[in-house]
Amino acid sequence: MRLSSADWKPIFNFGPLPLRWVQQYGFLLPKLNPDSDPGKEHQFLFQERTKWLAQINRKNWRRLVSGESETRRMLGSVIHTLD
């Protein structure tokens, strides 16, 4: 007896779930060659973004620290007037 392709049924039908798992854990994610021009450009942009985020964090920290000292000054003057 000869089977045609219409008669053939896979034993296991995994579906898209294993592919999703593999992609989630990084096995099938594309990686840039660090020695290629696009890889070097990606590394440069990553470094620049890191510098930019650090600069923003420093500005926010300064603003927060100066705001705390301003709040302390205001509270000090309020407490002083209540005495």
N, C-alpha and C positions, 0 to 999 in steps of 0.2 A: 504494500500500500504506500502510495506516494502522497506526501502532504504538500499542499500549496501554501503560499504565504497567508492566505485568508484563514487557513486552519491553524496556523501557528499562533499560539498565545504565550506571552511571556510568563514565566513561572513567578517572577517577582515584579510587582509594579510599585516602584518606590515613589514615583511622582516627583514634584518639585521640592519636597521637604529636605532631602539630603543635599541638594544643590544649595538651598538656602543656608543650611548648616555650614557647608563648606565655605560659602561666601562670607558668612558671619564671622568665622574664625580665621579668615584671611588666606585660605589656601588658593583660591581662584581670583584673588584681587590682583589687578595689574600693578606692577612695580616698575618704576623708572630706573634705568641704568644710571648710577650716579656719575659715571664717566662721560655720558652723552651730554650734548648741549641742553636738551630739555631737562635732564636730571640736575645739571648744574644750575639752571635757571630756577627750578623748583626749590633747590636747597637755598639759593640766594633769597627768593621770595619768602621762604619759611623763616630765615634769619631776620629779614627786615620786619616781618609781621611780629616776631618775638620782641624785637627792639621797640616797635610801635606800641605793643601791649604793655611792655614794661614802663614806657614813658607815660602812658595813660594811667597806669596804676600808681606811679609816683605822683602825678598831678592830683589824682583823687585822694591819695593819702595826705598830701600837703593841705588840700582843701579841708579834709576831715580834721586834721590836727589843728589847723587855724580856726576852724569852726568850733572845736572844743574849747580852745583858749578864749574865743569870743564869748561862748556860753558861760564859761567860768567867770569871766570879767563881769558879764551882765548879772549873773547870780550873786557875785560878790557885792556889786553895788546895791542890789535889792536887799541883801542881808544886812549890809551896812546901814541903809536907810531905815530898816526895821528896828535896829538897836537903839 
